[in-house]
Structures are given as C-alpha cells and as structure tokens.
Amino acid sequence: MMSPQATLGWLLGSVEMARAYTLTALGATFGSFAIERMTSSVTFATIMLVLGVLGVAILVVRREELSVLRIAPTSLIMFLALALISVFWTTDRSGTIAGWMWLLGFALVAITIGHIRDTLQTVRAIGDTLRVLLGLSLGVEILSGILLDVPIAFLGVEGNLALGGPIQGLFGTRNMLGFIAVIALITFTIEWRSQSLAAAIAVPSIAVAAFLALLSASPTVLVLAVVVGAATGALTVVRHTPARHRALVQWVLGGLVTLALGLAFGFRHRIIAWMGAGSDFSTRADLWNTILDFVAIKPFQGWGWFGQWGRGEFPFTYINYLLSDRHETALNAFFDVLLQLGIAGFLLFALLGGVALVRSWLVASVRRSVVFAWTPLILVTLAVDSMFESFTLTGPGWFMLVLCALRAGQSRSWRESIDAANTGAIPTLRPQE
C-alpha cells in the first residue's frame, strides 16, 4: 500500500492530472472576464493562486523529466525580473507588486502546460476550451439580443446581435472577442488539418468562430485575417519547397514582408480610411503621442510595471486627464511596455516574441506535421494584435505568448546543445522533403 506522499506524487504526475489541469487552467484563463464578473476579482485571484501552486507542485513531481535550463526562455525570465525590479522606481509599489503577481501567475500556468502537454495535446485542449466558450458566447448573445432583447449588464453584453453587432460574448469587449475568435479559427483549422478532429465537429466550430469574429465588428479582425492568411500562405509555400531551395525562399519572403510593411506605412491613411477606422485610429494616435511625452521623461527604466492601468496611479491618470478619456491600456502592447519598463523592457519584450516567432517558423518549415504551424501562426496573431491592443501583456494574450515562446524554445534552443553535451545526444532538426 502506498504512503499518502507516494499517492499524492503519483496523482500529481499522472496523465489524468495533466489533462485535467490543462483544461481547468485554459478555462480559467480564457474565461477570466466572465469568472470575475460572475463572482469577484478575489475569487479569480484565488483560482489563479491555486493553479500556480498546483503547477509548481506538478513540475516538482515531474522534475526528472525536465531540464532546469529549459524550464523557461531566458528572455521571459529577464522580462519578469525587470518588471519585479521596477518596484524600486515605480510610482506605486503595491500596484507594481500586484501587476507582477498577475504576470507571474499566468506565466507559471503556461509554463506548466507547456511541459506536461505536447503541441498536439495543447492544440486539442485549447480547441475544446474555445469551442465551449464561443458556444456560450453565442448563446448569451442570442439570449440577450433576440430572446429577451435586453442587455446583460454584469457581463457587458449589449444585446446587439439582431442589429448585426457589435457583440462581445463572454469576453468583455468586441476587440477581445475578435482576438479570441481569430485564435480559435487557427486552432480549429489546425485540428482539422492534422486529422485530430472530425470534419463534423471542425467545420461547425470554424463557422461559429468566423461568425462571431464578423459580428464583433472589431477593426482589428480584418487586419488579423489578412495578415494571418498571408502568413499561412507563405508558410505553406515554404513547407512545400524542396529543402535545397528553402533558405532562398525564406529570404525572398523576408524581403516581401519588409516591402509590405513599408507600403502599409506609406499608405496607412488610405488603408485606415478604407477600413472605416479613422476615428478609432485618431484616438490611438493621440494616446500614443501623449505616452511618448511621458516616455521621454523616463526613457530607459519606465514608470514601473502595472500591466493593465489601475485607478489612481500616475502617470496613467494624468494621461487620461490630458486626453479627457478613460483608457485602461495604451491600446498597443509595445507602447505599454515602453511606458512602464522603458527601452530595456521594450527590447526584452520584442526579443521574447521575435525569437519565438523565428524559432517556431523555422521548425514549422521543416517538420512534416501541420500541427507545428500552430505556434508561428498564433505568434503572428499576437504580434499584429499588439499593434492595436495591449492584450499580449495580460490574461489570455500573455498566457499565449509565454506558452508559444516556451513551445518554440523546446525545439530550437542553445539549451539543446548544453543538454546534448551532458547526455551525449546530438540534437538535430532534419528537414523534410
């Protein structure tokens, strides 16, 4: 008969626990807004605390399967360290500590899932979670906008479904719904293409996600759809290119991306007018210009980490006062990091996402299974959305960034060489013809 300690260790290290933990953590992460509104912020904080502690316990039990060097990307550790160190120059120490704890909590959960589930298992779990949440979102919108024809105030649902949108679902804002719907579209498509999900489930799932993305009426959804579609096409071309020509194709695509970015910047005013997002962009431009004025005061270290802008904290309250508005973020993850952690934080944030994107793209280029395309496509989504929202710094967006960065580092990392030297193995990534 096993001792209680042995039983607990077996339970924490079991496959059943890994699956249950993953689904619970994903449900809490993507359903964070609804959970807070239906209970309280204290309840959600308690849920995340339990998940964080449980995640650490699972990793400790599985320590023989893990390498200390590959627990988390170096850039992630440095970013977290800088955010914590900013407590020494922040304008509100308690606010910085609270913001950092949220940052650490979601990161711990993402790291745990990244080590106990492989890429396909992760994609399936995220797919199952988003199917439920998007289905519930559609149900709530039907209830509010058609059956009852009244808003559901505590969930932020305005009941505009019968009017053709915009709708929010269970995610608080139309932009967050659009962001989640795009992630769901990528995930559902990868599930279908990898033959891990039957068409009878995959096709309706894709249809619901596309329907909600459309009715969210989010200006960023169109941009995300175009960019992710282009990235998907480019990755498909690379994957079907013979290995001997693949490097050349990668460089050509890199040049085309650079040219496209230049043209997009040059014709930005026409593009914005075509999208009908002139007033929306004007609001962002005014906000970003004001933020740059405050960045100039503390360019290297920033004003201290807070994550989402709290109430009564400087300089956020003063920025809103100057603009006569009530912004809760910089509406751009890069500007937010620049304001809060300065140039150092901006470089670490860009390094975290950029290195992960390059690594995952190279892996997806040479691996035969289509499931490896999920990580770079999600990272492209995060990068583009970060230009218009700060979702990548909090909640589901930050969770996905950490998860994808960890997943990318597990396949292509300098740590592999060190592990190989210690084990005698030779890490290789053989291209598939």
N, C-alpha and C positions, 0 to 999 in steps of 0.2 A: 504494500500500500504506500502510495506516495505521500510525502510530507506536505503540509499546506504551502510551504515555499516552493517545492517542486511542482505542485499542481498549478500555482499561480504562474510560475515560469513557463510551464507547458501551455497554459491558456494564452498568455501574452505573446508567445512565439508561434501560435498555431495559425494555419491558413484561414480558418474561420474568423479569428480575431482580426487578421489583416483586412479581410473583405468587409467585415462589419465596421471596423474603424474607418476605413476609406469612405464607405457610403455615408456614415454618420458625419464625418468631417466635411465631406463635399456638400451634404445637405445643409449643414450649419453655415458653411462659407457662402454658398450661392443664395441661400435663403436668409442671410443675415438681416436684411432690411425688414422682411416680414416678421421674423422672430422678435426683433426689437420692438416693432410696433404692436405686436400681439401680446408681448409680455413686458419687458423693460430692458434697458441697456445693462442693468446689473445682471439680469438673468442670462443675457447673451454673453457678457463678460465671464460669468461663471462657467458657461458651456465651453468657451474657448480655453479657459484655465484648465478645466478637466481634460479637454482634448490635448492640450500642450503637455501636461504632466503624464498622461497616458502614452502619448507619443514618445516621450523621453524614456519611459519605462520599457516600451516595446523595443526601442533601439538598443537599450542596455541589455535586454534579454537576447537580442539578436547580434550582439557585438562581435561574435566570432565570424559572422558572415560579412561584416563591414570592415572597411579600411578607414582609419582615422583621417588620412589625407584626403579622402574622397567624400567625407560627410557633407560638405557644402562647398560651393565655389568660393575662391579666395576673395573675389570682388564683392560677393554678398557679405562675407564676414567683415570686410573693411567698411562697407557701407553701413552695416549695423553698428560697428564700432564708432564710426564718425557721428552717427545720429545720437548715440549714447553720450559721447564726449561733449557734444554740443550743449549738454546740461550746464556746463561751466560758463557759457556766454549767452545763454538763452534769456529771453525777457520774462519767462515764466517756467520755473524749474518743474513744478508739479505737472504742468501741461506737457512739457517735453518728455518727462518720465512716462506719463500716461500714453502719449503718442508712440513712444518707443516700445512700450509693452505690447501695444496692438501690432506693431510692426514685427516684433519678435514672435508673438503668438501665432500669427498666420504663417510666418516663415517656418516655425517648428512643425506645424501641421503639414505643410507642403513637403518639407524635408523627410518627414516620417513616411508619407505616402510614396515619395519618390524612391525610397529604399525598400519598401515592403511590397510594392507592386511594380510589374514591368510596364512597358509602354502600352501594350495592347490592353492589359488589365485596367490601366489608368484611363485609357480612352473609353472603354466599356463602362466603367464606373461613372465617369463624367457624363457620358451619354445617357445612362439610366437616370442620373440625378436631374439633368436638364430636361429630359422628357417629362418627368413628373412636375417640375416647377413651371415649365412653359405651358403644360396642360392645365395646371391650376391657375396660371395667369389668364389663360384664355377663358376658363370657367368663371373666374371672378369678373372679368370684363363683360362677359355675356350677362352675368347676374346683375351687374351694376348698370350697364348701358342699354340692355334690352328688356330683361325680365322685370327689374324693379325701376329702372330709369331714374336712379338717384346715385349720387356719388357715395363712395365708401371712404369717408374722410380719414379714418385712422390708418388706412393702407395707402392713402394718397391716390386712390383710383378715382378719376374724374367722371367716368361713365361715358366716354366719347366714342364707344365702339360703333354705335348706329350712325354716327356722323362721319365715320371713316378715319377716326383718330384725331389727335394723337392719343395713344394709350400708354399705360405704364406697367400694367400687370402687377406682379408682386415685387417689383424691383425699385419702386420709388420714383424714378424719372424715366421719361421716354428715351433719353440717351443711354441710360444703363440697360433698359430693355433691349434697345437696338444692339448694344455691345454684346450682351449675353446671347442674343439671337444669332449673331454672326459666329460666335464661338460654337454655338450649338450646331449651326449649319456645317461648319468644318468638321466637327466631331461626328455628326450623324453620317456625313458623306464618307469619312474615313472608315467608319464602322461598316458601312455598306460595301465599299470597295475592297476592304480586307476580308469580306465574306464572314465577318463575325456577327452579322446581324442580317436577318432575312429581309427581303425587299418588302414584305407585307408590313413590317414594322418601320423599316428605314424610310420608305417613301412618304408615309403619312407624317413621320417625325420631321422630315425635311420640309414638307408642305406647311406644317404648323409653324415651324421656326421662321420660314420665309414670310408667311402671312403676318406674324407678329412683328417681324423686322419692318415690313412695309407699313403696317398701321402705327408703328411707333412714330412715324413721320420725323425721325431723327435725321438732321442734315449729315451727320457723320456716317450713317449707314450706307449711303450711296458711295461715299469715298471709300469706306472699308470694302464694300462689294467690288468696286473697280480694282482696287489695289490687290486684294486677296485673289481675285480672279486672275489678274495679270501674274501674280506670284505663282499661282497654281499652274498656269500655262507654262511659265518659264521653268519651273521645277520639273514638269512633265517632259519638256524638251531635253533638259539635262539628263534626266533618268533614262531616256531612250537613245541618248547619244553614245556611240562606242567609246570605251574607256580612253583610247588613244587621242580622241578629239575633245574629250570632256573639259580639259583645262582651258582650251581656246574658247569653247562655248561659254564657259563661266566668265571669262574676261570680257567677251563681247556683251553678255548680259549685264555685267557690271557697268560697262560704258553706256549701254542703253538706259539703265536706271539713272545714272548720273545725268544724262541728257534729258530724260523725262522730268527729273526733279528741277533742272534748270528751266525747262519750258513751263512747268507748272508754276514756278515762282514768277517767271516773266509775265505769264498770262493769268496771274492769280485773281485779278479784279474781274476779268471776263468769266472765269470759272465760277467765282463766288456769285456773280450776277446770274449765271446760267442755273446754278443750284437754288437760287432764290434765298440765299443765306446772307444777304448783305447786312441786315440789321444785326443778325447773330454774330457775324464776324466783326462788325464795328464795335460791338460790346466787348468782344475778346481783345481786339486791338487796343482799346482804351485801357483795359485792365492790364495788359502786358506792358504797355508803356509806363504805367504808374508803378508796376512791380519793378521795372528796370531802374527807376529812380531810387527805390529802396535798396536794390541790389548794389548800386553804386556806393552806398554808404558802408556796407559790409560785403565786399565782393568775394573774399576768399573763404570765410567761415560761415557766412549767412547769419540769420537771426535766431537759429535754433530749430530743432526738429519738432514739429507738431502733427504732421500728417494732414488730416482734414482740419481746416481752420476752426478753432474753438471760439467761444464767445469771450469778449473782454480781453483778448490777447493782442498785444502790439507786435508787429505793425499791421496785422490783418484788419483790426477795427478801424485804423486810420485810413487804410487803403479804401475800405468800403465807405468811410465818411467822405473822402475826397471824390469818390465816384457816385455818391448818393445811391448805393446799391447794397445788396446783402449776399455777396459771393461767399461760398463756403470752401472754394478751392481757387487755384489760379486758372482753371479751365485749360490747363496744359501741364502735364507732369514734369516736363523739363524746366519750365519757368518756376514751378512749385519747388523743385529741388534746388534750383539756383537761388531762390529767395530764402529757403530755410537752411540749406547746407552749403551755399556758396559754390564757387567754382570747383572746389575739391569734391563736394558731393555730386555735382553735375557730372564730372568726369567719371566718378565711380559708378554712377547710375547708368551712364552711357556705355561704360565698359561692361557692366553686368549684362545688359541687354544685347549689346553689339557682339560680344564674344559668343554669347549663347546662340545668337542667330547664325553667325558664321559657322560655328561648330555643327549645329543641327542641320543647316543647309547642306554642308559637305557630307554628313552622314546620310541624309535622305537622298543625296545624289548617287551614292554608290550601293546603298542597300536595296535589295530587290523588293522587300515587303513595303507596301504602300503606307503601312502604319507609321513608318518613320517620317512621313511627310507631315504628320500632325504637328509635331513640335515647331518646325520653322514657320508653318502657316499661322499657328497661334501667336508666335513671336512677332510676325509681321503685323497681325491684327493689333497686338499690344502697342507696337511702335507707332503705327498710324493713329490709333485712338489717343495715344499720349500727346499728339499734336493738338487735340481739341478738348480733351478732358484729363483729369488727374486720377482716373480710375486705377491706373497701374501702381499707385502709391498706397492704396488702401483696399481692404476687403478682398473680393474675388480677383480683382486685377493684380494686386500684389501677390496673392497666392499663386496665380497662374504664372507670373513672371518667375518666382522662385522655383516652382515646380519644373518649368521648362528649362531654366538655367541649369538646374541640377541634372535633369534628364540629358541635356546636351553635353554636360561635362562628364557624364558617365561613359560616353562613347569616344570622345576625343579630348584628352586632357594630358598635361605634362605629368599628372599624378600616375597615369598608366605606366610611364617609363620607370618611375620610382618603385611602384608595386611590382613591375616585371623584374626589376633588379633584385628585389627581395625574395621573389618566388621562383625566379628562373624562367618565367614565361615570357614570351615575346608577343606583345600586343600588336595586332595587325588589323587593318580595316581593308579587306580585299574588295576592289571594285567588281561590280557585277556587269558583265557584258550585256 
